[in-house]
Amino acid sequence: MHKFESERKSYTYSSTFKVNMPIPVQGRHPEEIIAELKTLKKDDIQWRNGRLFSYIYHPGDEGEALLKASYSEFLTENGIDPTSFPSLVTMENDVIGFMTRWLHGDSETVGHLTTGGTESLLLALKTARDRARVLYPHITKPEVILPFTVHSSFFKACSYFDLKPVVTPVTANYKADVNAIREAITENTIMLAASAPSYAFGVVDPIREIGEIALEHNLLFHVDSCIGGFIVGGMPRAGMASTDFDFSVPGVTSISVDIHKYGYAAKGCSALLYKNDEIRKYQYFICADWTGYSIVNPTMLSSKTGGPLAGAWAMMNYFGEAGYIKLAAQTVETTRKLAEGINAIPGLRVLGGVPEASMFTFICEDNLNIFELNDEMNHRGWKLQLQLGTHVAPANIHLTVNRSHIGIEEAFLADLKLAVETVRNVEPSQVQRIMGEELSGEVDEQSLFRLLSRLGIDPSNLPKRMAVINEVMDLLPAPVVKELLGRFMQGVYRPV
Ligand SMILES: Cc1ncc(COP(=O)(O)O)c(C=O)c1O
């Protein structure tokens, strides 16, 4: 037994996440290392079979081979210094050029590639803050107006950059409430934001109306099209109706689109575009007054691999504009077939009407237990995404549909029907009753542990079926859930 074996066993989540590779003193043979890396993957989620509805956007086997080859080709090149690697500048300008045309920008439009949607949103808000510091120095507590359905990264940006998030309600169809945005504007507002579409409900906010408000009040307006830019941009080009969302809408000053999602590039690639250089310049970090080399960082990282950029460039050349348009149309058709089929199953209801893009969410009605349904589908090999309830919707199941799902509609719906039948026969959940008994007063550590043990949950050893845990999370107050998730993550990441 390796000398670390006993310590590995005591690792908090060792039975859930099989961590087993302490780094040796002596180096090992490359073949052995690669073999070990491949075995490490064996407990990972399966994604090649079109049964996973999140995380992975697979360009197909041929596309994947091209993506890996192009990524590897530029793995070592360093984006820190454009003068040393003009190849990277050329590719970035090509990619941003394509995105400019895709988003109906003009000769003034500029942008950069970032490592993902989160970095794009962080930078869009940092840019707004730094711009306001220069142009409106009297604003000491800058505010950003965020419809309730925006992605969590906006809140991350507010927390990182000390901005005040002013959250506005959404209407009955889960879209930003335009009047509420208008009313929320104060003398401290520096930016409006909206989604095209929002992740959770897959609907596009009324970008045109919000753009009008931005113009009236001379405010920046960021459209988060991270997940849907390739879809809602492709739909009208394919002759399908969709909501205007891009630079063709007056008032829009920046847009983010993730190429590592529906652009089918490798992870680590999002495009952030600005209306002009007058806004983009506030994104840059420039340092010429330290002891080392002069630094100009357009984005957050300094040293960065050229891999994701080369991968994006290769994927754009591989699919071409026509390929993305076709994929958008096919993906939306599949999404609508799935949503229609789900609506036809008694006890299930899709929220927000006919999907406007390539994702949607559905809820259970008639006392059908959504947490059990999620587990049952998981058991049948389908990995869906459970979203906890909020004041706008009860707990729901989310599907992000992409090219891997084209053609699986019937198999999915057949299994979902069977899963619903199975769940109808499950004993009614006791979670709510037991929680009422154990957490009647203040929720503290002791009462939580008592509750978990009564429900048969061992937090150090998560079960395959998560229904009870998910139901507890859904019912607990958000601050308690946050605390639990934080502790869980700290338990997961332990040095070996
Ligand atoms: C609308 C939206 N914005 C931003 C993001 C964040 O993207 P990333 O996970 O690449 O950081 C996502 C991710 O799903 C998203 O759906």
The ligand as an ORCA input file, in Angstrom:
! r2SCAN-3c Opt
* xyz 0 1
  C     -26.238     33.853    -19.685
  C     -24.882     33.415    -19.168
  N     -23.967     34.336    -18.843
  C     -22.764     33.999    -18.371
  C     -22.405     32.681    -18.186
  C     -21.069     32.338    -17.588
  O     -20.277     31.634    -18.488
  P     -19.013     30.780    -18.061
  O     -19.520     29.573    -17.365
  O     -18.339     30.514    -19.363
  O     -18.148     31.598    -17.179
  C     -23.338     31.680    -18.521
  C     -23.035     30.273    -18.314
  O     -23.840     29.396    -18.519
  C     -24.610     32.058    -19.013
  O     -25.549     31.146    -19.315
*
